[in-house]
Amino acid sequence: MIHLVPRRQQSKAMVWGAPLIAVALTLITGGLTFAIMGKPMGEALYTFFVHPLTTFDGATELIVKASPLVLIGIGLSLGFRANVWNIGAEGQYTFGAILGGGLAIFFHESTSPFLLPGMLLAGVIGGMIWASIPALLKTRFNANEILTSLMLTYVALLLLGFLVHGPWRDPDGFNFPESRLFPDAGTMPILIEHSRVHLGAVFALVAVGAAWLLLGKGMTGFKLKLVGSAPEAARFAGFSETRMVWFTLLTAGGLSGLAGVCEVAGPIGQLIPTISPGYGFTAIIVAFLGRLHPVGVLLAGLVMALTYLGGESAQILIGVPSAVTGLFQGFLLFYLLACDVLIRYRIRFSEGRAA
C-alpha cells in the first residue's frame, strides 16, 4: 500500500526549486505530446517557447500579455497567503472593464484629459464592488468564497454579453456585438513606439513593488502571513480575520478591475463579448508558480504569457489546435501541484494485511 506521511520539515530549496522542476517536466511532456500529434518534437518546442521571443513584435507582445496576469496574480497571491480563496478574478476583471469601458462609451466624444484617469478609477471600483459580494457573504454568512466568487464570474460575463448585444452595441457597427470604439482620450498611452505596450505594464510593476514592500516591511503583510499560517495565533494576538478577508478580496478585486479596464482601453479599444482569454483563471497558476512572492509572480506572469504567444505561434506555423495553450498550462499546474505534495509529504510503501 502507498501512504503519504507528513514531513517534519520542508526543504526550502525544493519549495523554490519546484516551479523550475514543474516547467522542465512540462517541456518534456509537451514535447512528447507534439510527437504523438505527429509534429517534430524539437521544431515544435522551438516554435512554442523560443520563436515568439525572436522578433520585436513577439517580445513586446509578451509584455502586453504578461501585464494583466501580473496585476491579477499579485492580488490573488495576497489572498492565498491569508487562506482567502478568491477564484473569481475573471469576473472582477470583467466588471472592472464594464464600469471603466462604460465611462468611455457614455463620453465617446470627450477630449478631456480626465477621461482615462476616470476610467481607471472606475475599473478599480468595479473590481472591488464585484469582490465585495463574496467578502460580505463570507464574513456575514460564512459562505464559501470559492463558490461565490466563481459563480459571480459567469454573472459578469453574461452581463457583458447583454450590454454589447443590446444597449451598448455600436449603432454604426453593422449589428456586430461590440461597443463604440473608445475615444483617443480614453485609450492607454503607448510606451514603446511601434508596439502595443501600454501604461498597464507600469501599473503591473508598481503592483509588484507595492506588494513586496507590504509583505516585507508592513504590519499588514505580517498579519496576512500569520492569519494564513496560524489562524489561532492570529486570533490570540487580536488580528481580525474578517478584516483580512475584506482587505485581500478588495485588493484582488481592485487590481483585477484595473487589469480589465487597461485591457479594453489598451489592446482592444472597445467592449466586445470576449475581452479575456482566461487571464483571471490563469493568474491563479501565476500566483502559485510564483510562490505567492511578488517577484516570483512577475516571473511566472512572463512564463504564462509565453504560453499564450507560443500557442498562437504553433497554430500558425505547425498547425496545432488552439487547445494546446490550455494543455500546456494544465501540464504546468499538474506538475506544480504534484511537486508541492512531495514537498509536504513523503511516500511510504507498506504491505497490506490480509483480511
DOVO-289187 format. One record per residue (C-alpha): residue in three letters; x, y, z; residue number from 1. Coordinates in steps of 0.25 Angstrom, whole numbers, always signed. Layout:
% DOVO-289187
('ala', (X, Y, Z), NUM) ...
This chain:
% DOVO-289187
('met', (+0, +0, +0), 1) ('ile', (+4, +14, -2), 2) ('his', (+4, +25, +9), 3) ('leu', (+7, +39, +9), 4) ('val', (+14, +43, +22), 5) ('pro', (+15, +57, +26), 6) ('arg', (+30, +62, +26), 7) ('arg', (+35, +68, +39), 8) ('gln', (+42, +79, +32), 9) ('gln', (+40, +84, +17), 10) ('ser', (+52, +87, +9), 11) ('lys', (+53, +102, +5), 12) ('ala', (+62, +99, -7), 13) ('met', (+51, +89, -12), 14) ('val', (+40, +100, -9), 15) ('trp', (+47, +110, -19), 16) ('gly', (+52, +99, -28), 17) ('ala', (+38, +92, -30), 18) ('pro', (+34, +103, -41), 19) ('leu', (+47, +100, -49), 20) ('ile', (+44, +85, -48), 21) ('ala', (+30, +87, -52), 22) ('val', (+34, +95, -64), 23) ('ala', (+44, +85, -68), 24) ('leu', (+34, +73, -67), 25) ('thr', (+24, +82, -75), 26) ('leu', (+35, +83, -86), 27) ('ile', (+37, +68, -86), 28) ('thr', (+22, +65, -86), 29) ('gly', (+19, +76, -96), 30) ('gly', (+30, +70, -106), 31) ('leu', (+24, +56, -105), 32) ('thr', (+10, +62, -107), 33) ('phe', (+15, +69, -120), 34) ('ala', (+22, +55, -124), 35) ('ile', (+9, +48, -122), 36) ('met', (+2, +58, -131), 37) ('gly', (+12, +55, -142), 38) ('lys', (+20, +68, -141), 39) ('pro', (+35, +69, -140), 40) ('met', (+38, +70, -125), 41) ('gly', (+50, +80, -126), 42) ('glu', (+43, +88, -136), 43) ('ala', (+30, +89, -129), 44) ('leu', (+36, +93, -115), 45) ('tyr', (+45, +103, -122), 46) ('thr', (+32, +109, -129), 47) ('phe', (+25, +109, -116), 48) ('phe', (+35, +114, -106), 49) ('val', (+46, +121, -114), 50) ('his', (+41, +127, -127), 51) ('pro', (+31, +137, -120), 52) ('leu', (+43, +144, -114), 53) ('thr', (+52, +145, -126), 54) ('thr', (+45, +157, -132), 55) ('phe', (+42, +171, -127), 56) ('asp', (+27, +169, -128), 57) ('gly', (+27, +156, -120), 58) ('ala', (+36, +161, -109), 59) ('thr', (+27, +173, -107), 60) ('glu', (+14, +165, -108), 61) ('leu', (+20, +157, -97), 62) ('ile', (+20, +169, -88), 63) ('val', (+5, +173, -93), 64) ('lys', (+0, +159, -89), 65) ('ala', (+8, +158, -76), 66) ('ser', (+3, +171, -70), 67) ('pro', (-11, +167, -67), 68) ('leu', (-6, +153, -62), 69) ('val', (+4, +160, -52), 70) ('leu', (-7, +170, -47), 71) ('ile', (-17, +160, -45), 72) ('gly', (-7, +150, -39), 73) ('ile', (-1, +160, -29), 74) ('gly', (-15, +162, -23), 75) ('leu', (-19, +147, -23), 76) ('ser', (-5, +144, -16), 77) ('leu', (-8, +153, -4), 78) ('gly', (-22, +146, -2), 79) ('phe', (-16, +132, -4), 80) ('arg', (-5, +135, +7), 81) ('ala', (-17, +138, +17), 82) ('asn', (-25, +126, +12), 83) ('val', (-35, +134, +5), 84) ('trp', (-38, +126, -8), 85) ('asn', (-43, +136, -18), 86) ('ile', (-45, +128, -31), 87) ('gly', (-54, +139, -37), 88) ('ala', (-43, +149, -42), 89) ('glu', (-48, +147, -56), 90) ('gly', (-62, +153, -52), 91) ('gln', (-55, +164, -45), 92) ('tyr', (-47, +167, -57), 93) ('thr', (-59, +167, -66), 94) ('phe', (-67, +176, -57), 95) ('gly', (-56, +186, -56), 96) ('ala', (-55, +186, -71), 97) ('ile', (-70, +188, -72), 98) ('leu', (-70, +200, -62), 99) ('gly', (-58, +207, -68), 100) ('gly', (-62, +204, -82), 101) ('gly', (-76, +209, -79), 102) ('leu', (-70, +223, -76), 103) ('ala', (-63, +223, -89), 104) ('ile', (-76, +219, -96), 105) ('phe', (-84, +230, -90), 106) ('phe', (-74, +241, -92), 107) ('his', (-70, +236, -106), 108) ('glu', (-68, +250, -112), 109) ('ser', (-60, +255, -100), 110) ('thr', (-46, +260, -101), 111) ('ser', (-44, +262, -87), 112) ('pro', (-30, +258, -81), 113) ('phe', (-38, +253, -68), 114) ('leu', (-46, +243, -76), 115) ('leu', (-35, +232, -75), 116) ('pro', (-32, +234, -61), 117) ('gly', (-47, +233, -58), 118) ('met', (-48, +220, -66), 119) ('leu', (-36, +214, -58), 120) ('leu', (-43, +218, -45), 121) ('ala', (-56, +213, -49), 122) ('gly', (-49, +200, -53), 123) ('val', (-43, +198, -39), 124) ('ile', (-56, +202, -32), 125) ('gly', (-63, +192, -41), 126) ('gly', (-54, +181, -38), 127) ('met', (-55, +184, -23), 128) ('ile', (-70, +184, -24), 129) ('trp', (-71, +170, -30), 130) ('ala', (-61, +165, -20), 131) ('ser', (-69, +171, -8), 132) ('ile', (-80, +162, -11), 133) ('pro', (-73, +149, -7), 134) ('ala', (-66, +157, +4), 135) ('leu', (-79, +160, +10), 136) ('leu', (-85, +146, +8), 137) ('lys', (-72, +140, +15), 138) ('thr', (-72, +150, +27), 139) ('arg', (-87, +151, +29), 140) ('phe', (-92, +137, +26), 141) ('asn', (-79, +129, +25), 142) ('ala', (-82, +125, +11), 143) ('asn', (-70, +118, +3), 144) ('glu', (-63, +129, -5), 145) ('ile', (-58, +119, -15), 146) ('leu', (-72, +116, -20), 147) ('thr', (-78, +130, -18), 148) ('ser', (-66, +137, -26), 149) ('leu', (-66, +127, -36), 150) ('met', (-81, +127, -39), 151) ('leu', (-81, +143, -40), 152) ('thr', (-71, +141, -51), 153) ('tyr', (-82, +136, -60), 154) ('val', (-91, +147, -56), 155) ('ala', (-81, +157, -60), 156) ('leu', (-79, +150, -74), 157) ('leu', (-93, +149, -76), 158) ('leu', (-95, +164, -73), 159) ('leu', (-84, +168, -82), 160) ('gly', (-91, +160, -93), 161) ('phe', (-104, +166, -91), 162) ('leu', (-98, +180, -91), 163) ('val', (-90, +178, -104), 164) ('his', (-102, +171, -111), 165) ('gly', (-112, +181, -106), 166) ('pro', (-112, +195, -100), 167) ('trp', (-97, +198, -102), 168) ('arg', (-96, +192, -116), 169) ('asp', (-89, +201, -126), 170) ('pro', (-100, +207, -135), 171) ('asp', (-91, +208, -147), 172) ('gly', (-85, +195, -144), 173) ('phe', (-93, +187, -155), 174) ('asn', (-100, +179, -144), 175) ('phe', (-88, +173, -139), 176) ('pro', (-87, +170, -123), 177) ('glu', (-78, +181, -120), 178) ('ser', (-78, +195, -114), 179) ('arg', (-73, +208, -120), 180) ('leu', (-58, +210, -121), 181) ('phe', (-53, +218, -109), 182) ('pro', (-49, +232, -112), 183) ('asp', (-34, +235, -112), 184) ('ala', (-35, +242, -98), 185) ('gly', (-40, +228, -93), 186) ('thr', (-29, +219, -98), 187) ('met', (-16, +215, -92), 188) ('pro', (-3, +223, -96), 189) ('ile', (+7, +214, -103), 190) ('leu', (+20, +213, -96), 191) ('ile', (+29, +207, -107), 192) ('glu', (+27, +212, -121), 193) ('his', (+22, +202, -132), 194) ('ser', (+17, +193, -121), 195) ('arg', (+5, +191, -113), 196) ('val', (+12, +192, -99), 197) ('his', (+4, +202, -91), 198) ('leu', (+3, +208, -78), 199) ('gly', (-3, +196, -72), 200) ('ala', (+11, +190, -71), 201) ('val', (+16, +201, -62), 202) ('phe', (+4, +198, -53), 203) ('ala', (+8, +183, -52), 204) ('leu', (+22, +187, -48), 205) ('val', (+17, +197, -38), 206) ('ala', (+8, +186, -32), 207) ('val', (+20, +177, -31), 208) ('gly', (+27, +187, -23), 209) ('ala', (+16, +191, -14), 210) ('ala', (+13, +176, -11), 211) ('trp', (+28, +174, -8), 212) ('leu', (+28, +186, +2), 213) ('leu', (+15, +181, +8), 214) ('leu', (+20, +167, +11), 215) ('gly', (+34, +171, +15), 216) ('lys', (+32, +184, +22), 217) ('gly', (+18, +186, +26), 218) ('met', (+10, +181, +38), 219) ('thr', (-1, +177, +29), 220) ('gly', (+8, +167, +22), 221) ('phe', (+11, +161, +35), 222) ('lys', (-3, +159, +38), 223) ('leu', (-6, +153, +25), 224) ('lys', (+5, +142, +28), 225) ('leu', (+0, +140, +42), 226) ('val', (-15, +138, +38), 227) ('gly', (-11, +129, +27), 228) ('ser', (-1, +120, +34), 229) ('ala', (-6, +121, +49), 230) ('pro', (-20, +126, +50), 231) ('glu', (-22, +122, +65), 232) ('ala', (-9, +130, +68), 233) ('ala', (-14, +142, +60), 234) ('arg', (-28, +142, +67), 235) ('phe', (-20, +141, +81), 236) ('ala', (-12, +153, +76), 237) ('gly', (-24, +161, +73), 238) ('phe', (-23, +161, +58), 239) ('ser', (-37, +161, +51), 240) ('glu', (-39, +150, +41), 241) ('thr', (-51, +158, +36), 242) ('arg', (-42, +170, +33), 243) ('met', (-32, +161, +25), 244) ('val', (-44, +155, +17), 245) ('trp', (-49, +169, +13), 246) ('phe', (-35, +174, +10), 247) ('thr', (-30, +163, +2), 248) ('leu', (-43, +162, -6), 249) ('leu', (-44, +177, -9), 250) ('thr', (-29, +178, -13), 251) ('ala', (-30, +166, -22), 252) ('gly', (-43, +171, -28), 253) ('gly', (-37, +185, -30), 254) ('leu', (-25, +180, -37), 255) ('ser', (-33, +171, -46), 256) ('gly', (-43, +182, -49), 257) ('leu', (-31, +191, -53), 258) ('ala', (-25, +180, -62), 259) ('gly', (-39, +179, -68), 260) ('val', (-40, +193, -72), 261) ('cys', (-25, +194, -76), 262) ('glu', (-28, +183, -86), 263) ('val', (-41, +189, -92), 264) ('ala', (-35, +203, -92), 265) ('gly', (-22, +197, -98), 266) ('pro', (-20, +186, -108), 267) ('ile', (-35, +184, -110), 268) ('gly', (-40, +199, -110), 269) ('gln', (-55, +195, -108), 270) ('leu', (-64, +185, -101), 271) ('ile', (-66, +172, -108), 272) ('pro', (-73, +159, -103), 273) ('thr', (-59, +153, -100), 274) ('ile', (-49, +162, -94), 275) ('ser', (-40, +152, -88), 276) ('pro', (-34, +138, -92), 277) ('gly', (-36, +134, -77), 278) ('tyr', (-26, +143, -70), 279) ('gly', (-34, +142, -57), 280) ('phe', (-32, +127, -56), 281) ('thr', (-18, +127, -62), 282) ('ala', (-14, +137, -51), 283) ('ile', (-17, +126, -41), 284) ('ile', (-6, +118, -47), 285) ('val', (+3, +130, -48), 286) ('ala', (+1, +133, -33), 287) ('phe', (+5, +118, -29), 288) ('leu', (+16, +117, -39), 289) ('gly', (+22, +130, -33), 290) ('arg', (+21, +124, -19), 291) ('leu', (+12, +135, -15), 292) ('his', (+24, +145, -15), 293) ('pro', (+23, +158, -23), 294) ('val', (+36, +156, -31), 295) ('gly', (+32, +141, -33), 296) ('val', (+18, +145, -39), 297) ('leu', (+25, +155, -48), 298) ('leu', (+34, +144, -54), 299) ('ala', (+22, +134, -54), 300) ('gly', (+14, +144, -62), 301) ('leu', (+24, +145, -73), 302) ('val', (+25, +130, -73), 303) ('met', (+10, +128, -75), 304) ('ala', (+9, +140, -85), 305) ('leu', (+19, +132, -93), 306) ('thr', (+9, +120, -93), 307) ('tyr', (-1, +129, -100), 308) ('leu', (+9, +134, -110), 309) ('gly', (+14, +120, -112), 310) ('gly', (+0, +115, -115), 311) ('glu', (-3, +125, -125), 312) ('ser', (+11, +123, -132), 313) ('ala', (+9, +108, -132), 314) ('gln', (-5, +109, -138), 315) ('ile', (+1, +117, -150), 316) ('leu', (+14, +111, -152), 317) ('ile', (+12, +96, -150), 318) ('gly', (-3, +95, -150), 319) ('val', (-7, +90, -136), 320) ('pro', (-20, +93, -130), 321) ('ser', (-23, +105, -121), 322) ('ala', (-25, +96, -109), 323) ('val', (-10, +93, -108), 324) ('thr', (-9, +106, -100), 325) ('gly', (-18, +101, -89), 326) ('leu', (-12, +87, -90), 327) ('phe', (+2, +93, -86), 328) ('gln', (-4, +102, -75), 329) ('gly', (-11, +89, -70), 330) ('phe', (+2, +81, -70), 331) ('leu', (+9, +92, -63), 332) ('leu', (-1, +93, -52), 333) ('phe', (-2, +78, -50), 334) ('tyr', (+13, +77, -48), 335) ('leu', (+14, +88, -39), 336) ('leu', (+3, +82, -30), 337) ('ala', (+10, +69, -31), 338) ('cys', (+23, +75, -26), 339) ('asp', (+16, +82, -15), 340) ('val', (+10, +69, -10), 341) ('leu', (+24, +63, -10), 342) ('ile', (+30, +75, -2), 343) ('arg', (+20, +73, +9), 344) ('tyr', (+19, +58, +9), 345) ('arg', (+28, +46, +8), 346) ('ile', (+23, +34, +0), 347) ('arg', (+24, +21, +8), 348) ('phe', (+21, +7, +3), 349) ('ser', (+15, -4, +12), 350) ('glu', (+10, -18, +11), 351) ('gly', (-5, -19, +12), 352) ('arg', (-10, -28, +23), 353) ('ala', (-19, -40, +19), 354) ('ala', (-34, -39, +22), 355) 
